[in-house]
Amino acid sequence: MQIINVKENVAYQDKAIKYIQDKWANENTLKLYEDCITHSLRTDNSLPIWYLLENEGKIIGCAGLISNDFVSRMDLWPWVCALYIEESYRGKALGEKLLLKMKEDTKNAGFDKLYLCTNHVGYYEKYDFSYIGDGYHPWGGSSRIYETNLIKP
């Protein structure tokens, strides 16, 4: 089992695009994911970073670390996005492995907090994320916002 940072492993670009589009895109957002992942590999900036989780050569999960997750709280960053684990692999704390890697990379990039928005209640709290309020999306919806402090007292 390995976590692949696509920015550091550019050979995974096409696999990352296809997998993340398959899990998260619709016909209107296919190009959004392709463009974001492609350009993330061509920058020296710390963000965005896309991750794949691979087991015995098979991609079984993904996640992203981005500067904004289409939410009104643009004063907060970076954000976890697109966390996904294949159903047959769930219940094995693999999402936690991706979250821990993103926390480590976020801290190493000089940030002391990490955010995410979701309407899943009860999952992220297990991994030291706390609800801090609601955020609003350009398409009119809202999501719960969570943060985790990467600098522990």
DSSP file with accessible surface (Angstrom, degrees, kcal/mol):
  #  RESIDUE AA STRUCTURE BP1 BP2  ACC     N-H-->O    O-->H-N    N-H-->O    O-->H-N    TCO  KAPPA ALPHA  PHI   PSI    X-CA   Y-CA   Z-CA
    1    1 A M              0   0  111      0, 0.0     2,-0.3     0, 0.0    54,-0.2   0.000 360.0 360.0 360.0 126.7    0.0    0.0    0.0
    2    2 A Q  E     -A   54   0A  99     52,-2.7    52,-3.0     2,-0.0     2,-0.5  -0.998 360.0-135.9-141.5 146.6    1.5    3.4   -1.0
    3    3 A I  E     -A   53   0A  51     -2,-0.3     2,-0.6    50,-0.2    50,-0.2  -0.880  24.4-154.6 -96.2 126.9    0.4    7.0   -1.1
    4    4 A I  E     -A   52   0A   4     48,-3.4    48,-2.1    -2,-0.5     2,-0.8  -0.915   8.9-151.9-108.8 119.5    1.5    8.6   -4.4
    5    5 A N  E >>  -A   51   0A   7     -2,-0.6     4,-0.9    46,-0.2     3,-0.7  -0.829  12.2-156.0 -84.0 110.7    2.0   12.4   -4.5
    6    6 A V  T 34 S+     0   0    0     44,-2.7     3,-0.5    -2,-0.8     6,-0.2   0.849  90.0  60.3 -65.3 -31.8    1.3   13.0   -8.2
    7    7 A K  T 34 S+     0   0   42     43,-0.5     3,-0.3     1,-0.2    -1,-0.3   0.873 112.3  39.7 -60.6 -35.5    3.3   16.2   -8.2
    8    8 A E  T <4 S+     0   0  136     -3,-0.7    -1,-0.2     1,-0.2    -2,-0.2   0.547 121.5  44.6 -89.2 -11.3    6.4   14.1   -7.2
    9    9 A N    ><  +     0   0   69     -4,-0.9     3,-2.6    -3,-0.5    -1,-0.2  -0.591  65.5 172.2-133.6  71.2    5.4   11.2   -9.5
   10   10 A V  G >   +     0   0   74     -3,-0.3     3,-2.4     1,-0.3     4,-0.3   0.732  69.9  75.5 -59.3 -24.2    4.4   12.9  -12.8
   11   11 A A  G 3  S+     0   0  100      1,-0.3     3,-0.3     2,-0.1     4,-0.3   0.732  90.3  60.0 -61.0 -18.1    4.1    9.5  -14.5
   12   12 A Y  G <> S+     0   0   44     -3,-2.6     4,-3.0    -6,-0.2    -1,-0.3   0.391  74.0 104.5 -88.3   2.4    0.8    9.1  -12.6
   13   13 A Q  H <> S+     0   0   41     -3,-2.4     4,-2.7     1,-0.2     5,-0.2   0.927  82.0  42.1 -51.9 -54.4   -0.7   12.2  -14.2
   14   14 A D  H  > S+     0   0  124     -3,-0.3     4,-2.5    -4,-0.3    -1,-0.2   0.902 115.6  49.9 -64.7 -39.3   -3.0   10.4  -16.6
   15   15 A K  H  > S+     0   0  108     -4,-0.3     4,-2.7     2,-0.2     5,-0.3   0.906 111.9  49.0 -62.7 -42.4   -4.0    7.8  -14.0
   16   16 A A  H  X S+     0   0    0     -4,-3.0     4,-2.7     2,-0.2     5,-0.4   0.936 111.7  48.1 -64.1 -46.5   -4.8   10.5  -11.5
   17   17 A I  H  X S+     0   0   15     -4,-2.7     4,-2.5    -5,-0.2     5,-0.3   0.958 115.5  44.1 -58.4 -50.9   -6.9   12.5  -14.0
   18   18 A K  H  X S+     0   0  149     -4,-2.5     4,-2.3    -5,-0.2    -2,-0.2   0.931 117.1  45.0 -62.3 -46.0   -8.9    9.4  -15.0
   19   19 A Y  H  X S+     0   0   25     -4,-2.7     4,-2.0    -5,-0.2    -1,-0.2   0.945 115.7  44.6 -66.5 -48.1   -9.4    8.1  -11.5
   20   20 A I  H  X>S+     0   0    0     -4,-2.7     4,-2.6    -5,-0.3     5,-0.6   0.911 114.0  50.3 -67.5 -38.4  -10.4   11.5   -9.9
   21   21 A Q  H  X5S+     0   0   36     -4,-2.5     4,-1.9    -5,-0.4    -1,-0.2   0.932 109.6  52.1 -60.9 -42.7  -12.7   12.3  -12.8
   22   22 A D  H  <5S+     0   0  106     -4,-2.3    -2,-0.2    -5,-0.3    -1,-0.2   0.878 117.9  36.9 -61.9 -36.5  -14.3    9.0  -12.5
   23   23 A K  H  <5S+     0   0   53     -4,-2.0    -1,-0.2    -5,-0.1    -2,-0.2   0.790 135.1  14.3 -87.4 -28.4  -14.9    9.5   -8.7
   24   24 A W  H  <5S+     0   0  107     -4,-2.6    -3,-0.2    -5,-0.2    -2,-0.2   0.640 100.3  87.2-124.8 -23.1  -15.8   13.2   -8.6
   25   25 A A     << -     0   0   24     -4,-1.9     2,-0.2    -5,-0.6     5,-0.0  -0.453  44.6-166.3 -88.7 159.2  -16.5   14.7  -12.0
   26   26 A N    >>  -     0   0   78     -2,-0.1     3,-1.6     0, 0.0     4,-1.0  -0.700  52.1 -80.8-122.1-177.0  -19.7   15.0  -14.0
   27   27 A E  T 34 S+     0   0  153      1,-0.3     4,-0.3    -2,-0.2     3,-0.1   0.794 131.5  50.3 -59.8 -24.1  -20.0   16.0  -17.7
   28   28 A N  T 34 S+     0   0  134      1,-0.2    -1,-0.3     2,-0.1     4,-0.2   0.647 115.4  40.1 -86.1 -16.9  -19.6   19.7  -16.7
   29   29 A T  T <> S+     0   0   37     -3,-1.6     4,-1.9     2,-0.1     5,-0.2   0.357  79.9  99.8-118.2   7.0  -16.5   19.3  -14.5
   30   30 A L  H  X S+     0   0   77     -4,-1.0     4,-2.1     1,-0.2     5,-0.2   0.941  89.3  45.8 -55.9 -49.6  -14.4   16.8  -16.4
   31   31 A K  H  > S+     0   0  138     -4,-0.3     4,-3.0     1,-0.2     5,-0.3   0.852 105.8  61.6 -65.4 -33.9  -12.2   19.6  -17.8
   32   32 A L  H  > S+     0   0   70      1,-0.2     4,-2.5     2,-0.2    -1,-0.2   0.947 108.7  41.2 -57.3 -49.9  -11.9   21.3  -14.4
   33   33 A Y  H  X S+     0   0   39     -4,-1.9     4,-2.6     2,-0.2     5,-0.3   0.918 115.5  50.4 -67.3 -42.6  -10.2   18.2  -12.9
   34   34 A E  H  X S+     0   0   73     -4,-2.1     4,-2.6    -5,-0.2     5,-0.2   0.952 114.4  44.1 -59.1 -47.8   -8.0   17.6  -15.9
   35   35 A D  H  X S+     0   0   89     -4,-3.0     4,-2.5     2,-0.2     5,-0.2   0.920 114.5  48.9 -66.0 -43.1   -6.9   21.2  -16.0
   36   36 A C  H  X S+     0   0   42     -4,-2.5     4,-1.8    -5,-0.3    -2,-0.2   0.942 115.1  43.0 -63.5 -47.9   -6.3   21.5  -12.2
   37   37 A I  H  X S+     0   0    0     -4,-2.6     4,-1.0     2,-0.2    -2,-0.2   0.941 114.8  50.5 -66.1 -44.8   -4.3   18.3  -12.0
   38   38 A T  H >< S+     0   0   15     -4,-2.6     3,-0.8    -5,-0.3     4,-0.3   0.942 114.5  42.7 -59.2 -48.4   -2.3   19.0  -15.2
   39   39 A H  H >< S+     0   0   96     -4,-2.5     3,-1.2     1,-0.2    -1,-0.2   0.782 103.1  66.8 -73.4 -23.5   -1.3   22.5  -14.0
   40   40 A S  H >< S+     0   0    3     -4,-1.8     3,-0.7     1,-0.3    -1,-0.2   0.807  99.1  54.1 -65.2 -24.5   -0.6   21.4  -10.5
   41   41 A L  T << S+     0   0   27     -4,-1.0    -1,-0.3    -3,-0.8    -2,-0.2   0.597 103.2  57.2 -83.5 -11.8    2.4   19.4  -11.9
   42   42 A R  T <  S+     0   0  172     -3,-1.2     2,-0.4    -4,-0.3    -1,-0.2   0.128  93.4  80.4-107.2  18.7    3.8   22.5  -13.6
   43   43 A T    <   -     0   0   36     -3,-0.7     0, 0.0     2,-0.1     0, 0.0  -0.940  63.1-147.9-128.3 148.9    4.2   24.8  -10.6
   44   44 A D        +     0   0  171     -2,-0.4    -1,-0.1     3,-0.0    -4,-0.0   0.499  68.1 114.0 -86.5  -6.7    6.8   25.1   -7.9
   45   45 A N  S    S-     0   0  110      1,-0.1    -2,-0.1     2,-0.1     0, 0.0  -0.269  77.6-122.9 -61.5 153.8    4.0   26.3   -5.5
   46   46 A S  S    S+     0   0   55     63,-0.1    -1,-0.1     3,-0.0    63,-0.0   0.786  78.3  98.1 -70.0 -25.2    3.3   23.9   -2.6
   47   47 A L        +     0   0   22      1,-0.1    19,-0.1    62,-0.1     2,-0.1  -0.908  57.9  34.5-124.5 153.6   -0.4   23.7   -3.7
   48   48 A P        +     0   0   29      0, 0.0     2,-0.4     0, 0.0    18,-0.2   0.586  64.4 173.9 -81.5 160.7   -2.3   22.0   -5.2
   49   49 A I  E     - B   0  65A  16     16,-2.3    16,-2.8    -2,-0.1     2,-0.4  -0.999  13.5-158.8-128.8 132.6   -1.2   18.5   -4.5
   50   50 A W  E     - B   0  64A   7     -2,-0.4   -44,-2.7    14,-0.2   -43,-0.5  -0.897   9.9-160.5-111.8 141.9   -3.2   15.4   -5.7
   51   51 A Y  E     -AB   5  63A   0     12,-3.1    12,-1.6    -2,-0.4     2,-0.4  -0.939   8.7-164.1-124.6 144.7   -2.7   12.0   -4.1
   52   52 A L  E     -AB   4  62A   0    -48,-2.1   -48,-3.4    -2,-0.4     2,-0.5  -0.953  13.9-143.8-120.4 147.2   -3.5    8.5   -5.2
   53   53 A L  E     -AB   3  61A   0      8,-2.4     7,-3.4    -2,-0.4     8,-1.1  -0.961  24.0-168.9-109.4 122.8   -3.6    5.5   -2.9
   54   54 A E  E     -AB   2  59A  15    -52,-3.0   -52,-2.7    -2,-0.5     2,-0.4  -0.933  14.3-173.9-120.2 137.8   -2.3    2.4   -4.6
   55   55 A N  E >  S- B   0  58A  27      3,-2.9     3,-2.0    -2,-0.4    -2,-0.0  -0.979  77.2 -23.7-131.2 115.7   -2.4   -1.2   -3.6
   56   56 A E  T 3  S-     0   0  185     -2,-0.4    -1,-0.1     1,-0.3     3,-0.1   0.884 128.4 -47.5  51.0  45.2   -0.6   -3.9   -5.6
   57   57 A G  T 3  S+     0   0   54      1,-0.2     2,-0.5     0, 0.0    -1,-0.3   0.423 117.1 111.6  81.7  -1.0   -0.7   -1.7   -8.7
   58   58 A K  E <   -B   55   0A 112     -3,-2.0    -3,-2.9     2,-0.0     2,-0.4  -0.902  68.3-127.8-110.1 131.8   -4.4   -0.8   -8.4
   59   59 A I  E     +B   54   0A  22     -2,-0.5    -5,-0.2    -5,-0.2     3,-0.1  -0.637  35.1 165.6 -75.8 125.1   -5.6    2.7   -7.5
   60   60 A I  E     +     0   0A   0     -7,-3.4    26,-2.9    -2,-0.4     2,-0.3   0.350  57.4   6.9-123.9   2.1   -8.0    2.4   -4.6
   61   61 A G  E     -BC  53  85A   0     -8,-1.1    -8,-2.4    24,-0.2     2,-0.3  -0.988  53.8-165.9-172.3 170.1   -8.3    6.0   -3.4
   62   62 A C  E     +BC  52  84A   0     22,-2.2    22,-2.4    -2,-0.3     2,-0.3  -0.975   6.0 173.6-158.0 167.4   -7.6    9.6   -3.9
   63   63 A A  E     -B   51   0A   0    -12,-1.6   -12,-3.1    -2,-0.3     2,-0.3  -0.950  16.4-140.3-169.3 164.6   -7.5   13.0   -2.3
   64   64 A G  E     -BC  50  81A   0     17,-3.0    17,-2.4    -2,-0.3     2,-0.5  -0.959   5.9-151.5-134.4 154.2   -6.4   16.6   -3.0
   65   65 A L  E     +BC  49  80A   1    -16,-2.8   -16,-2.3    -2,-0.3     2,-0.2  -0.980  37.5 164.9-123.3 110.7   -4.8   19.4   -1.1
   66   66 A I  E     - C   0  79A  17     13,-2.8    13,-3.3    -2,-0.5     3,-0.1  -0.786  48.7-118.8-131.0 169.4   -6.0   22.7   -2.6
   67   67 A S  S    S+     0   0   76      1,-0.3     2,-0.3    -2,-0.2    13,-0.1   0.732  97.4   7.3 -85.0 -23.5   -6.1   26.4   -1.9
   68   68 A N        -     0   0   39     11,-0.1    -1,-0.3     9,-0.1     2,-0.2  -0.935  54.1-152.2-158.7 137.7  -10.0   26.7   -2.0
   69   69 A D        -     0   0   33     -2,-0.3     3,-0.1    -3,-0.1    11,-0.0  -0.294  63.9 -87.1-106.3  47.6  -12.8   24.2   -2.2
   70   70 A F  S    S+     0   0   92      1,-0.2     2,-0.3    -2,-0.2     4,-0.0   0.911  91.2 131.1  51.8  46.9  -15.4   26.4   -4.0
   71   71 A V        -     0   0    2     66,-0.2    -1,-0.2    67,-0.1    66,-0.2  -0.949  70.0-117.0-133.0 151.2  -16.6   27.7   -0.6
   72   72 A S  S    S+     0   0   59     64,-1.5     2,-2.4    -2,-0.3     3,-0.2   0.708  95.6  85.6 -61.4 -23.4  -17.2   31.3    0.7
   73   73 A R    >   +     0   0   83      1,-0.2     3,-1.7     2,-0.1    -1,-0.2  -0.375  45.2 153.1 -82.6  65.9  -14.5   31.1    3.4
   74   74 A M  T 3   +     0   0  130     -2,-2.4    -1,-0.2     1,-0.3    -2,-0.1   0.542  62.1  74.4 -74.0  -3.4  -11.6   32.1    1.1
   75   75 A D  T 3  S+     0   0   97     -3,-0.2     2,-0.4     2,-0.0    -1,-0.3   0.558  89.9  71.9 -80.6  -8.3   -9.8   33.5    4.2
   76   76 A L  S <  S-     0   0   14     -3,-1.7     3,-0.1    -9,-0.0    38,-0.0  -0.885  73.6-152.4-110.3 138.8   -9.1   29.9    5.1
   77   77 A W        +     0   0  126     -2,-0.4    36,-0.2     1,-0.2   -10,-0.1  -0.935  47.0  30.0-171.5 160.1   -6.6   27.5    3.4
   78   78 A P        -     0   0    0      0, 0.0    37,-2.3     0, 0.0     2,-0.4   0.625  63.9-161.0 -84.3 172.3   -5.4   24.9    2.5
   79   79 A W  E     -Cd  66 115A   0    -13,-3.3   -13,-2.8    35,-0.2     2,-0.4  -0.923  18.3-132.6-122.6 140.7   -8.3   22.5    2.1
   80   80 A V  E     +Cd  65 116A   4     35,-3.1    37,-0.5    -2,-0.4     2,-0.3  -0.715  39.5 171.0 -79.0 137.4   -8.7   18.7    1.8
   81   81 A C  E     +C   64   0A  11    -17,-2.4   -17,-3.0    -2,-0.4   -12,-0.0  -0.964  44.7  19.7-143.4 163.6  -10.8   17.8   -1.1
   82   82 A A  E     +     0   0A  12     -2,-0.3     2,-0.4   -19,-0.2   -20,-0.1   0.728  65.5 175.2  54.2  34.6  -11.9   14.8   -3.1
   83   83 A L  E     +     0   0A  21    -20,-0.1     2,-0.3   -19,-0.1   -20,-0.2  -0.566  10.4 162.0 -71.4 126.6  -11.1   12.2   -0.4
   84   84 A Y  E     -C   62   0A  47    -22,-2.4   -22,-2.2    -2,-0.4     2,-0.4  -0.984  23.7-173.6-150.6 136.7  -12.3    8.8   -1.7
   85   85 A I  E     -C   61   0A  14     -2,-0.3   -24,-0.2   -24,-0.2     5,-0.1  -0.999  39.4-104.9-127.5 132.7  -11.7    5.2   -0.8
   86   86 A E    >>  -     0   0   38    -26,-2.9     3,-2.2    -2,-0.4     4,-0.5  -0.264  32.4-119.1 -54.7 140.5  -13.1    2.3   -2.9
   87   87 A E  G >4 S+     0   0  143      1,-0.3     3,-1.4     2,-0.2    -1,-0.1   0.858 111.7  57.8 -54.1 -40.4  -16.0    0.7   -1.1
   88   88 A S  G 34 S+     0   0   88      1,-0.3    -1,-0.3     3,-0.0    -2,-0.1   0.647 110.0  46.0 -69.0 -11.2  -14.3   -2.7   -0.9
   89   89 A Y  G X4 S+     0   0   43     -3,-2.2     3,-0.7   -29,-0.1     5,-0.3   0.383  87.3 114.3-108.4   0.1  -11.3   -1.1    1.0
   90   90 A R  T <<  +     0   0  121     -3,-1.4    -4,-0.0    -4,-0.5    -3,-0.0  -0.301  61.1  44.0 -71.9 157.9  -13.4    1.0    3.5
   91   91 A G  T 3  S+     0   0   87     -2,-0.0    -1,-0.2     1,-0.0    -4,-0.0   0.566  88.2  94.6  85.7   9.6  -13.2    0.2    7.2
   92   92 A K  S <  S-     0   0  123     -3,-0.7    -2,-0.1     0, 0.0    -3,-0.0   0.131  99.7-109.9-118.1  17.1   -9.4   -0.2    7.1
   93   93 A A  S  > S+     0   0   39      1,-0.1     4,-1.3     3,-0.1    -3,-0.1   0.761  75.2 136.2  60.5  29.6   -8.5    3.4    8.1
   94   94 A L  H  >  +     0   0    9     -5,-0.3     4,-1.9     2,-0.2     5,-0.2   0.854  68.3  56.5 -76.0 -32.4   -7.1    4.1    4.6
   95   95 A G  H  > S+     0   0    3      1,-0.2     4,-2.6     2,-0.2    -1,-0.2   0.900 104.5  54.4 -61.0 -38.8   -8.8    7.5    4.6
   96   96 A E  H  > S+     0   0   73      1,-0.2     4,-3.0     2,-0.2     5,-0.2   0.900 103.4  55.4 -61.9 -39.4   -6.9    8.3    7.8
   97   97 A K  H  X S+     0   0  105     -4,-1.3     4,-2.0     1,-0.2    -1,-0.2   0.926 110.2  45.3 -60.1 -44.3   -3.6    7.4    6.0
   98   98 A L  H  X S+     0   0    0     -4,-1.9     4,-2.5     2,-0.2    -2,-0.2   0.925 113.1  50.5 -64.7 -43.4   -4.4    9.9    3.3
   99   99 A L  H  X S+     0   0    1     -4,-2.6     4,-2.7     1,-0.2    -2,-0.2   0.910 109.5  50.8 -61.4 -41.9   -5.4   12.6    5.9
  100  100 A L  H  X S+     0   0   92     -4,-3.0     4,-2.4     2,-0.2    -1,-0.2   0.909 110.4  49.5 -63.6 -40.0   -2.2   12.0    7.9
  101  101 A K  H  X S+     0   0   47     -4,-2.0     4,-2.6    -5,-0.2     5,-0.2   0.924 112.1  47.9 -64.5 -42.3   -0.1   12.4    4.7
  102  102 A M  H  X S+     0   0    0     -4,-2.5     4,-2.5     2,-0.2    -2,-0.2   0.898 110.7  51.7 -67.5 -37.5   -2.0   15.7    3.8
  103  103 A K  H  X S+     0   0   31     -4,-2.7     4,-2.5     2,-0.2    -1,-0.2   0.929 111.3  47.9 -61.7 -44.6   -1.5   17.0    7.4
  104  104 A E  H  X S+     0   0  105     -4,-2.4     4,-2.6     1,-0.2    -2,-0.2   0.941 114.0  45.4 -62.0 -47.4    2.2   16.2    7.2
  105  105 A D  H  X S+     0   0   23     -4,-2.6     4,-1.3     2,-0.2    -1,-0.2   0.874 112.6  51.9 -65.7 -36.5    2.6   17.9    3.8
  106  106 A T  H  <>S+     0   0    1     -4,-2.5     5,-2.0    -5,-0.2     3,-0.3   0.939 111.9  45.5 -64.7 -46.4    0.5   20.9    5.0
  107  107 A K  H ><5S+     0   0  109     -4,-2.5     3,-1.8     1,-0.2    -2,-0.2   0.920 111.2  52.9 -63.2 -43.1    2.6   21.4    8.1
  108  108 A N  H 3<5S+     0   0  121     -4,-2.6    -1,-0.2     1,-0.3    -2,-0.2   0.766 103.2  58.7 -65.0 -24.8    5.8   21.0    6.0
  109  109 A A  T 3<5S-     0   0   43     -4,-1.3    -1,-0.3    -3,-0.3    -2,-0.2   0.440 126.7-100.6 -83.0  -1.5    4.5   23.7    3.7
  110  110 A G  T < 5S+     0   0   69     -3,-1.8     2,-0.3     1,-0.3    -3,-0.2   0.536  79.5 130.3  98.4   9.5    4.4   26.1    6.6
  111  111 A F      < -     0   0   45     -5,-2.0    -1,-0.3     1,-0.1    -2,-0.1  -0.695  41.0-163.1 -94.8 148.9    0.7   26.0    7.5
  112  112 A D  S    S+     0   0   92     -2,-0.3    38,-3.2     1,-0.1    39,-0.8   0.487  73.2  43.1-109.3  -2.3   -0.6   25.4   11.0
  113  113 A K  E     - E   0 149A  62     36,-0.2     2,-0.4   -36,-0.2    36,-0.2  -0.973  60.2-159.5-138.9 156.3   -4.2   24.5   10.1
  114  114 A L  E     - E   0 148A   0     34,-1.9    34,-2.1    -2,-0.3     2,-0.3  -0.990  14.8-162.7-134.8 141.1   -6.0   22.4    7.5
  115  115 A Y  E     +dE  79 147A  21    -37,-2.3   -35,-3.1    -2,-0.4     2,-0.3  -0.796  11.2 177.6-123.3 161.6   -9.6   22.7    6.5
  116  116 A L  E     -dE  80 146A   3     30,-1.9    30,-2.9    -2,-0.3     2,-0.4  -0.977  17.3-143.4-155.6 156.2  -12.3   20.7    4.7
  117  117 A C  E     + E   0 145A  18    -37,-0.5     2,-0.3    -2,-0.3    28,-0.2  -0.987  36.1 135.4-125.1 138.9  -15.9   21.2    3.8
  118  118 A T  E     - E   0 144A  15     26,-2.3    26,-1.9    -2,-0.4    -2,-0.1  -0.975  53.2-133.1-164.3 165.5  -18.4   18.3    3.9
  119  119 A N  S    S+     0   0  106     -2,-0.3     2,-0.6    24,-0.2    26,-0.1   0.238  73.3 112.5-112.5   8.8  -21.9   17.3    4.9
  120  120 A H        -     0   0  126     24,-0.1     2,-0.5     2,-0.0     4,-0.3  -0.737  53.7-160.7 -80.0 120.6  -20.6   14.1    6.4
  121  121 A V        +     0   0   99     -2,-0.6    -2,-0.0     1,-0.2     0, 0.0  -0.893  67.9  18.7-105.5 128.8  -21.1   14.3   10.2
  122  122 A G  S    S+     0   0   38     -2,-0.5     4,-0.4     0, 0.0    -1,-0.2   0.127 102.9  81.6 106.3 -20.5  -19.1   11.9   12.4
  123  123 A Y  S >  S+     0   0   68      2,-0.1     3,-1.1     1,-0.1     4,-0.3   0.964  94.3  37.6 -82.1 -58.9  -16.3   10.8   10.0
  124  124 A Y  G > >S+     0   0   22     -4,-0.3     3,-1.8     1,-0.3     5,-1.5   0.787 104.6  69.8 -70.2 -24.4  -13.7   13.6   10.1
  125  125 A E  G > 5S+     0   0   68      1,-0.3     3,-1.3     3,-0.2    -1,-0.3   0.832  91.3  62.2 -60.1 -30.5  -14.2   14.2   13.8
  126  126 A K  G < 5S+     0   0  138     -3,-1.1    -1,-0.3    -4,-0.4    -2,-0.2   0.691 102.7  51.6 -66.2 -18.4  -12.5   10.9   14.4
  127  127 A Y  G < 5S-     0   0   35     -3,-1.8    -1,-0.3    -4,-0.3    -2,-0.2  -0.092 128.4 -90.1-115.4  32.1   -9.4   12.3   12.8
  128  128 A D  T < 5S+     0   0   82     -3,-1.3     2,-0.4     1,-0.3    21,-0.3   0.738  81.3 136.9  72.2  26.3   -9.1   15.5   14.9
  129  129 A F      < -     0   0    3     -5,-1.5     2,-0.4    19,-0.1    -1,-0.3  -0.875  36.4-157.9-100.1 140.2  -11.2   17.8   12.7
  130  130 A S  E     -F  147   0A  68     17,-2.9    17,-2.2    -2,-0.4     2,-0.2  -0.955  21.2-113.6-121.1 138.2  -13.6   20.1   14.5
  131  131 A Y  E     +F  146   0A  97     -2,-0.4    15,-0.3    15,-0.2     3,-0.1  -0.465  35.2 170.9 -67.0 130.5  -16.7   21.8   13.0
  132  132 A I  E     -     0   0A  62     13,-3.1     2,-0.3     1,-0.4    14,-0.2   0.453  53.9 -65.9-121.6  -5.1  -16.2   25.6   12.9
  133  133 A G  E     -F  145   0A  18     12,-1.0    12,-3.4     2,-0.0    -1,-0.4  -0.908  60.0 -58.9 147.6-174.3  -19.3   26.8   10.9
  134  134 A D  E     -F  144   0A  67     -2,-0.3     2,-0.3    10,-0.2    10,-0.2  -0.767  35.6-160.2-105.5 151.2  -20.9   26.7    7.5
  135  135 A G  E     -F  143   0A   0      8,-2.8     8,-2.2    -2,-0.3     2,-0.4  -0.896  14.1-131.4-125.0 159.9  -19.6   27.8    4.2
  136  136 A Y  E     -F  142   0A 137     -2,-0.3   -64,-1.5     6,-0.2     6,-0.2  -0.905  12.9-142.2-121.7 138.5  -21.6   28.7    1.0
  137  137 A H    >   -     0   0   19      4,-3.0     3,-2.1    -2,-0.4   -66,-0.2  -0.641  24.5-116.2 -99.0 154.9  -20.9   27.5   -2.5
  138  138 A P  T 3  S+     0   0  106      0, 0.0    -1,-0.1     0, 0.0   -67,-0.1   0.769 114.3  59.5 -59.7 -25.9  -21.3   29.4   -5.8
  139  139 A W  T 3  S-     0   0  174      1,-0.0     3,-0.1     2,-0.0    -3,-0.0   0.394 124.6 -99.4 -87.5   4.7  -24.1   27.1   -6.9
  140  140 A G  S <  S+     0   0   69     -3,-2.1     2,-0.1     1,-0.3    -1,-0.0   0.309  85.3 113.0 102.3  -9.7  -26.2   28.0   -3.9
  141  141 A G        -     0   0   27     -5,-0.1    -4,-3.0     1,-0.0    -1,-0.3  -0.261  50.7-142.0 -87.1 178.2  -25.5   25.1   -1.6
  142  142 A S  E     - F   0 136A  54     -6,-0.2     2,-0.3    -3,-0.1    -6,-0.2  -0.946  10.4-165.6-137.5 160.9  -23.7   25.0    1.7
  143  143 A S  E     - F   0 135A  14     -8,-2.2    -8,-2.8    -2,-0.3     2,-0.2  -0.978  29.8-103.1-142.2 155.6  -21.4   22.7    3.6
  144  144 A R  E     -EF 118 134A  62    -26,-1.9   -26,-2.3    -2,-0.3     2,-0.4  -0.576  35.9-140.8 -75.5 140.2  -20.1   22.3    7.1
  145  145 A I  E     -EF 117 133A   0    -12,-3.4   -13,-3.1    -2,-0.2   -12,-1.0  -0.899  19.2-173.7-108.2 134.8  -16.5   23.5    7.5
  146  146 A Y  E     -EF 116 131A   0    -30,-2.9   -30,-1.9    -2,-0.4     2,-0.3  -0.911   2.6-168.4-122.6 151.8  -14.0   21.7    9.7
  147  147 A E  E     -EF 115 130A  44    -17,-2.2   -17,-2.9    -2,-0.3     2,-0.4  -0.962   7.6-159.3-135.4 156.2  -10.5   22.5   10.8
  148  148 A T  E     -E  114   0A   3    -34,-2.1   -34,-1.9    -2,-0.3     2,-0.6  -0.993  20.4-130.5-131.6 141.4   -7.6   20.7   12.4
  149  149 A N  E     -E  113   0A  64     -2,-0.4   -36,-0.2   -21,-0.3   -37,-0.0  -0.818  15.2-169.2 -90.9 122.5   -4.7   22.4   14.2
  150  150 A L  S    S+     0   0   14    -38,-3.2     2,-0.8    -2,-0.6   -37,-0.2   0.587  72.6  73.3 -89.2 -11.7   -1.4   21.0   13.0
  151  151 A I  S    S-     0   0   84    -39,-0.8    -1,-0.1   -44,-0.0   -39,-0.0  -0.903  74.6-159.2-104.3 105.0    0.6   22.6   15.8
  152  152 A K              0   0  112     -2,-0.8    -2,-0.0     1,-0.1     0, 0.0  -0.715 360.0 360.0 -88.9 136.5   -0.1   20.7   18.9
  153  153 A P              0   0  175      0, 0.0    -1,-0.1     0, 0.0     0, 0.0  -0.197 360.0 360.0 -67.3 360.0    0.5   22.4   22.3
